Amino acid sequence: MRATATVYWRLAEAGFLRQWHYRLAMFAGMFTNVVFGLVRASVMLAAVRTTAGFGGYTPDSIGAYVWLSQGLLGSIGVMGPPLDIAERIRNGDVAIDFLRPVDIQFCYLATDLGRAGCALLLRGLPSIAAGLLAFELAMPHRAAPYLLGALSVVLAVTISFLLLFAVCLAGFWMIETRGIRLLYQIVATFMAGLFVPVHLFPGWLRIGAELTPFPSLLQGPIDVLSGRASGLGSLEIVAVQVLWVVVAILLGRILLRAGRRKLEVQGG
């Protein structure tokens, strides 16, 4: 057990270091985050000041939503490049992965957690700091929301990876998966609350979104970190995230098992 944990830790380190080599790209992404954050914050502030209610948001709480979402976007990775597993399935190298003495799903997950940590350090936190300098943000003054929020962010990254991993596994049955990956990215980013908060969705759409794992990718962690959800509400968000982690792991297991049988049949 200890040896296995060490392997996954090393894989997370490798994911961090690989992302670290792209520091200039990270800083460019941070600059883009800040620019779009300024635009989004200006539009959202105007909407809050001219619309009564507006999902319960105030100028400082909508500012927290905008800048936290901008800061977490790179780590969550919904709109990032396709996972390595997609290309390895396409060219058949995944057969080698099946022979390795480590679990494929957890191996790629550990690497992605390392990547996400580096993205948060170089891209996410500076973006949030820029928002704090430019706008007044409603943020908690206690440590508990940040500790629980950190756990929520880790769970969000985990869910995001596991779902995208499952989407990429469609390559066992499809020659090209770019279309389905693009469709997934569009639906996931919208339902996660990237463009507008899920709390502003019409009733029927909000109910539909909450039946999916997507609000757990962005809206949930933002609500915990910003203090919009507190007490039992924040614990409920984390509990729902844990549930979706379990569901996504099981989905990946099922697809991997079925894909392995498909691969073996094709290979004779």
C-alpha positions as CSV (number, residue, x, y, z in Angstrom):
1,M,0.0,0.0,0.0
2,R,2.8,2.4,0.9
3,A,4.7,1.6,-2.3
4,T,1.6,2.2,-4.3
5,A,1.0,5.5,-2.7
6,T,4.6,6.5,-3.4
7,V,4.1,5.7,-7.1
8,Y,1.1,7.9,-7.4
9,W,2.9,10.7,-5.5
10,R,5.7,10.5,-7.9
11,L,3.3,10.6,-10.8
12,A,1.7,13.7,-9.3
13,E,5.2,15.3,-9.0
14,A,5.9,14.4,-12.7
15,G,2.6,16.0,-13.7
16,F,3.5,19.2,-11.8
17,L,7.0,19.3,-13.3
18,R,5.8,18.7,-16.8
19,Q,3.4,21.7,-16.5
20,W,6.1,23.7,-14.8
21,H,8.1,23.6,-18.1
22,Y,5.4,25.6,-19.7
23,R,5.6,28.6,-17.4
24,L,5.5,31.1,-20.2
25,A,2.3,29.5,-21.4
26,M,0.9,29.6,-17.9
27,F,1.7,33.3,-17.5
28,A,0.1,33.9,-20.9
29,G,-3.0,32.0,-19.7
30,M,-3.0,34.1,-16.5
31,F,-2.9,37.3,-18.6
32,T,-5.9,36.0,-20.6
33,N,-7.7,35.1,-17.5
34,V,-7.2,38.6,-16.1
35,V,-8.4,40.3,-19.3
36,F,-11.5,38.2,-19.6
37,G,-12.0,38.6,-15.9
38,L,-12.1,42.4,-16.2
39,V,-14.6,42.1,-19.0
40,R,-16.8,39.6,-17.2
41,A,-16.7,41.5,-13.9
42,S,-17.7,44.7,-15.6
43,V,-20.7,43.1,-17.3
44,M,-21.8,41.2,-14.2
45,L,-21.5,44.3,-12.0
46,A,-23.6,46.3,-14.4
47,A,-26.2,43.5,-14.3
48,V,-26.2,43.4,-10.5
49,R,-26.6,47.1,-10.2
50,T,-29.5,47.3,-12.7
51,T,-31.4,44.1,-11.8
52,A,-33.2,43.6,-8.5
53,G,-32.4,40.3,-6.9
54,F,-30.1,38.9,-9.5
55,G,-29.8,35.4,-7.9
56,G,-29.1,36.9,-4.5
57,Y,-25.7,38.3,-5.7
58,T,-24.4,41.7,-4.6
59,P,-21.6,43.7,-6.3
60,D,-18.9,42.2,-4.1
61,S,-20.3,38.6,-4.2
62,I,-20.6,38.6,-8.0
63,G,-17.0,39.9,-8.1
64,A,-15.9,36.9,-6.0
65,Y,-17.8,34.6,-8.4
66,V,-16.1,36.0,-11.5
67,W,-12.6,36.0,-10.2
68,L,-12.8,32.6,-8.5
69,S,-14.2,31.1,-11.6
70,Q,-11.4,32.7,-13.7
71,G,-8.8,31.4,-11.2
72,L,-10.1,27.9,-11.1
73,L,-10.7,27.5,-14.8
74,G,-7.1,26.4,-15.7
75,S,-6.9,23.9,-12.9
76,I,-10.3,22.3,-13.6
77,G,-9.2,21.7,-17.2
78,V,-12.6,21.3,-18.8
79,M,-11.5,23.5,-21.7
80,G,-7.9,22.2,-21.8
81,P,-6.2,20.0,-24.4
82,P,-7.3,16.4,-24.7
83,L,-5.9,13.9,-22.3
84,D,-2.9,11.7,-23.4
85,I,-5.1,8.6,-23.1
86,A,-7.2,9.8,-26.2
87,E,-4.1,9.6,-28.4
88,R,-2.8,6.4,-26.9
89,I,-6.2,4.7,-27.6
90,R,-6.1,6.0,-31.1
91,N,-2.6,4.7,-32.0
92,G,-2.9,1.5,-29.9
93,D,-0.3,2.4,-27.2
94,V,-2.9,1.9,-24.6
95,A,-2.2,-1.8,-24.8
96,I,1.1,-1.1,-23.1
97,D,-0.7,0.8,-20.3
98,F,-2.8,-2.3,-19.6
99,L,0.4,-4.3,-19.0
100,R,1.8,-1.8,-16.5
101,P,1.6,-2.7,-12.7
102,V,-0.3,0.4,-11.9
103,D,-4.0,1.3,-12.4
104,I,-4.5,3.2,-15.6
105,Q,-7.3,5.4,-14.3
106,F,-5.5,6.4,-11.0
107,C,-2.2,6.7,-12.8
108,Y,-3.6,9.4,-15.1
109,L,-5.5,11.0,-12.3
110,A,-2.4,11.4,-10.1
111,T,-0.6,13.0,-13.1
112,D,-3.5,15.4,-13.7
113,L,-3.7,16.4,-10.0
114,G,-0.1,17.5,-10.3
115,R,-0.8,19.5,-13.4
116,A,-3.7,21.1,-11.8
117,G,-1.6,22.1,-8.8
118,C,0.9,23.8,-11.0
119,A,-1.8,25.6,-13.0
120,L,-3.4,26.9,-9.8
121,L,0.0,28.2,-8.5
122,L,1.1,29.9,-11.7
123,R,-2.2,30.8,-13.3
124,G,-5.1,30.6,-10.8
125,L,-3.8,32.4,-7.7
126,P,-2.3,35.4,-9.6
127,S,-5.6,35.8,-11.4
128,I,-7.5,35.9,-8.2
129,A,-5.0,38.3,-6.7
130,A,-5.5,40.6,-9.7
131,G,-9.3,40.5,-9.0
132,L,-8.7,41.4,-5.3
133,L,-6.6,44.4,-6.4
134,A,-9.1,45.6,-9.0
135,F,-12.5,44.9,-7.3
136,E,-14.0,44.5,-3.9
137,L,-14.7,40.8,-3.4
138,A,-16.9,39.2,-0.8
139,M,-14.5,36.6,0.8
140,P,-14.8,34.9,4.2
141,H,-12.7,36.1,7.1
142,R,-12.4,32.7,8.7
143,A,-10.1,29.8,7.9
144,A,-12.7,27.1,7.8
145,P,-14.3,28.0,4.4
146,Y,-10.8,28.1,2.8
147,L,-9.9,24.7,4.2
148,L,-13.2,23.1,3.1
149,G,-12.9,25.1,-0.2
150,A,-9.5,23.6,-0.9
151,L,-10.9,20.1,-0.5
152,S,-13.8,21.1,-2.8
153,V,-11.3,22.3,-5.4
154,V,-9.4,19.0,-5.3
155,L,-12.7,17.0,-5.6
156,A,-13.7,19.3,-8.6
157,V,-10.4,18.6,-10.4
158,T,-10.9,14.9,-9.7
159,I,-14.4,14.9,-11.1
160,S,-13.4,16.9,-14.1
161,F,-10.6,14.6,-15.0
162,L,-12.6,11.4,-14.4
163,L,-15.4,12.6,-16.6
164,L,-13.1,13.7,-19.4
165,F,-11.2,10.4,-19.1
166,A,-14.5,8.6,-19.6
167,V,-15.3,10.7,-22.7
168,C,-11.8,9.9,-24.1
169,L,-12.5,6.2,-23.6
170,A,-15.1,6.5,-26.4
171,G,-12.1,6.2,-28.6
172,F,-12.3,2.4,-28.2
173,W,-15.4,2.4,-30.3
174,M,-14.9,5.6,-32.4
175,I,-12.2,6.5,-34.9
176,E,-12.3,10.2,-34.0
177,T,-13.4,11.6,-30.6
178,R,-12.8,15.3,-31.2
179,G,-16.5,16.0,-31.9
180,I,-17.8,14.3,-28.7
181,R,-15.0,16.0,-26.6
182,L,-16.0,19.4,-28.0
183,L,-19.7,18.8,-27.3
184,Y,-18.7,17.7,-23.7
185,Q,-16.7,20.9,-23.2
186,I,-19.5,23.1,-24.3
187,V,-22.1,21.4,-22.1
188,A,-19.8,21.1,-19.1
189,T,-18.6,24.7,-19.1
190,F,-22.1,26.0,-19.4
191,M,-23.7,23.7,-16.8
192,A,-20.7,24.2,-14.4
193,G,-21.6,27.9,-14.2
194,L,-18.7,29.4,-16.1
195,F,-20.6,31.9,-18.2
196,V,-23.3,32.8,-15.6
197,P,-23.9,31.4,-12.1
198,V,-26.1,28.3,-12.0
199,H,-28.2,30.2,-9.4
200,L,-29.3,32.5,-12.3
201,F,-30.6,29.6,-14.5
202,P,-34.3,29.3,-15.0
203,G,-35.9,26.9,-12.6
204,W,-36.2,24.0,-15.0
205,L,-32.6,24.4,-16.3
206,R,-31.2,24.8,-12.8
207,I,-32.9,21.5,-11.7
208,G,-31.5,19.8,-14.8
209,A,-28.0,21.1,-14.1
210,E,-28.1,20.0,-10.5
211,L,-28.9,16.5,-11.7
212,T,-25.6,16.4,-13.5
213,P,-22.0,16.5,-12.0
214,F,-21.2,19.8,-13.8
215,P,-22.1,22.3,-11.0
216,S,-19.7,20.4,-8.8
217,L,-16.8,21.4,-11.1
218,L,-17.1,25.1,-10.6
219,Q,-20.2,26.5,-9.0
220,G,-19.8,24.3,-5.9
221,P,-16.2,25.2,-5.1
222,I,-16.9,28.9,-5.7
223,D,-19.9,28.8,-3.3
224,V,-17.7,27.2,-0.6
225,L,-14.7,29.4,-1.1
226,S,-16.7,32.7,-1.4
227,G,-18.8,31.9,1.7
228,R,-22.1,31.9,-0.2
229,A,-22.6,28.4,1.1
230,S,-21.7,27.8,4.8
231,G,-22.3,25.3,7.5
232,L,-24.4,22.4,6.4
233,G,-24.8,23.9,2.9
234,S,-21.0,23.8,2.2
235,L,-20.8,20.2,3.7
236,E,-23.6,19.2,1.3
237,I,-21.7,20.5,-1.7
238,V,-18.6,18.5,-0.7
239,A,-20.8,15.4,-0.1
240,V,-22.3,15.7,-3.5
241,Q,-18.8,16.0,-5.0
242,V,-17.7,12.8,-3.2
243,L,-20.7,11.0,-4.7
244,W,-19.9,12.2,-8.2
245,V,-16.3,11.1,-7.7
246,V,-17.5,7.6,-6.9
247,V,-19.9,7.6,-9.9
248,A,-17.2,8.8,-12.3
249,I,-14.7,6.2,-11.1
250,L,-17.2,3.4,-11.6
251,L,-18.1,4.8,-15.1
252,G,-14.4,4.8,-16.0
253,R,-14.0,1.3,-14.7
254,I,-16.9,0.0,-16.8
255,L,-15.7,1.6,-19.9
256,L,-12.1,0.5,-19.4
257,R,-13.1,-3.1,-18.9
258,A,-15.3,-3.0,-22.0
259,G,-12.7,-1.2,-24.0
260,R,-10.0,-3.7,-23.0
261,R,-12.2,-6.5,-24.3
262,K,-12.7,-4.6,-27.5
263,L,-9.0,-4.0,-27.9
264,E,-8.2,-7.6,-27.3
265,V,-10.7,-8.7,-30.0
266,Q,-9.2,-6.2,-32.5
267,G,-5.7,-7.4,-31.8
268,G,-6.5,-11.0,-32.2
